[in-house]
Amino acid sequence: MKVLITGGYGFIGSHTAERFFKEGYKVYIIDNLSSGSKENVTIKHKFYQMNVEDKKCEDVFSNNDFDVVVHLAAHINVMDSVKRPDLDVQSNILGLVNMLHLSSKFKVKKFIFASSAAVYKSIGRLSLAEEDELEPISPYGVSKLAGEQYCRLWRDMYNLDTVALRFSNVYGPRQSIKGEGGVVSIFMNHLLNNKALLVYGNGEQTRDFIYVEDLVDAIYKTAEFCSCSLLNVSTDSQKSVNDLIHSLKRFHTGKVEVKYVKARENEILHSRLLNDRAVEELNWAPIYSLDEGIEKTYHWHKNYHKQDAVKIIGKEEGKKEKKGNSSLKKLLPYFENILSFLIVYFLSEFSNNFGIEMGFDLKLIYIIVISIIYGLKQSSIAVLLSCSLFIWEIREVGRDIVSLIYNINTLIHFSLYIFVGAVLGYSVDSKETEVSSREEELKELKEKFNFLYDMYNESKLVRQELQDQIISSEDSFGKIYKITSTLDTLEPEKIFGQTVGIIGEIMKSKDICIFSVSKNQDYLRLISKSKESNIDVDKSIKVRDFPEIENLINTKSMFVNKRLKKFLPMMMSPIIVNEQVLAIIGIYTMEFETVSLYKQNLLRVVSSLVTASLARAYQYDEAIYNKKYISGSLVLKYKYFSQLLKSKIEAKIKNNTDFILLKVQEEGWQDGDIPYKIEKSIRELDYMGINDKDELFVLLSNTKSEEAQFVINRFDRININAELIEEGEYYGNLHAGTSSA
């Protein structure tokens, strides 16, 4: 998979490049380095230094089969856009149209455009949704709105899958003090330079601040999952400038001076973007609070402040030195011209004083030499000085200045000096202009040659990589990533269900089991098992009965059954999230010759990818905990319980993973302690949830019908009446009032 990121060396672009690289993409960057820095991106990538409106961009597209284009390159300074709106048109409009044209021409699968909250008409509204009225108040906002319309046009006319993301106020490491929403970086810069924080107005104006890592998470998920054309990317919250200052004071050890000045005219007082569509569409939620984001941003600014100061000093010294050299270079022709004239003057005086007659005119030679070396400008000075010296020499022999005007000899000398100086000076200047033009053409040709040569070498590398992939396609890590990319979901149940099939395909085994580890690490519970497996595995295993499993949990390391012990898998690999073993992958049967170090490394790679998917899933669960469960209980709301049931049905069809659905026959359960009693009577892998009529259900994972009776009897003993729901009636009961499936 290949991603092209325009503006990839900038603040958001560099973080985006890192995220896509971590997800297995090959990263390509177009940047003109007008505001970005190469130091921002340390991952392996391919860089093209050019403007996004440059015609040479077509060579980049034609030479690379991009899957995704993330268009972040833009002129981002709102205040500058008011003074110089033409800059917005050049980069934000012409550059975007060029990228859209090339993306459609070369069959890019997804085009992501970075829009802005600046497109909204925000006056009179506290929160803004995608369908709200649009009325930008700056040329920057106008250019972003036009960009959205171009994206919509390309989507409709050329079937290019475009998505416009409207960012709220983004902050984080690497942000400069310029651009929209840069108040955080401006405050950081002032703090570390012991300057007062300047607040316009009373500081109660609010913004929707989003940390850059949350933002790039949404950008990546847009590339992977999004099917709509427009999303707000925000925290759906408001924080005032005073809140921001309060947060900064928590981390800054020095004195924080704040100055309140007159409010700016036409400043937006409150800005907040609703993110419901992004949360729903992308299975995404912002993770970082303002305090957490500010802390990470502050430490980054603090660590790099000294380095930046040294660089700035170095640049200033370099500028002074360069300026001094430039001034000296400009003055040097004048100095040499005057020096040459003084030499001519002293030679003339010497010859006159000693009565030496020369057969040639020193002044004429002086004019010729200066004209040939420096051209018309210096030759004019040489002519003027030579004429002055000629007049001076005649006055010494007693002639008056008035008589010189009528002297034919004087006029001939003046005319000769002027003619020689003008002709030679003009000829030299014309030649230098022509040479300069040729050099410029040669420079452009060299640049084009180097660019095309790089394209050629890159094509050779791509061809070689493709050959290598074809040769080793059976065991390539590219295949591993392609398969494990299906794990990129935010539902733990679905991840476990899909992992069995993935590992079976990669490891060439039909007997794969996944066990969850109980919170106290005493038991393993069978979560999922290969559909075609015939091995008999206990659904509950005591950890203390198997020292090898106990050691695996304690050391968090892989186990290989080299002694072929009974009842143990051939290989076991832990799934570790937040330094805790949450699950264990077990491969029970393998051909003996395949039990190699290579297969161990293969399983370790897959386990790490599963771990990454689970970590994101649990992190997402924590972020939406209040939305997912009924307040004060572990009862899933209808929307999330129906999603869970769907995942369970898919796992049953795909892997034969059993489960049972029980309906609790108790009215008014919300007001009593029934959920609490049920929670104490079921396992960690079982769930409670409701249907669309608020009826309570219990989902028993990895359970058969005959085993469910034990649970029903257990409920009876605590005065809870529950009945078994037949498999064909799952959705009929979940959607009350509908017919059975």
Beta strands, then each sheet from edge to edge (+ up, - down):
strand 1: 2-6
strand 2: 26-31
strand 3: 46-49
strand 4: 68-71
strand 5: 110-116
strand 6: 162-167
strand 7: 169-171
strand 8: 197-200
strand 9: 206-207
strand 10: 209-211
strand 11: 230-233
strand 12: 239-240
strand 13: 258-261
strand 14: 512-517
strand 15: 523-529
strand 16: 540-542
strand 17: 559-560
strand 18: 571-577
strand 19: 580-587
strand 20: 635-636
strand 21: 659-664
strand 22: 687-690
strand 23: 696-701
strand 24: 722-725
sheet 1: 3+ 2+ 1+ 4+ 5+ 6+ 11+
sheet 2: 7+ 10+
sheet 3: 8+ 13+
sheet 4: 9+ 12-
sheet 5: 16+ 15- 14+ 19- 18+ 17-
sheet 6: 20+ 22+ 23- 21+ 24-
end
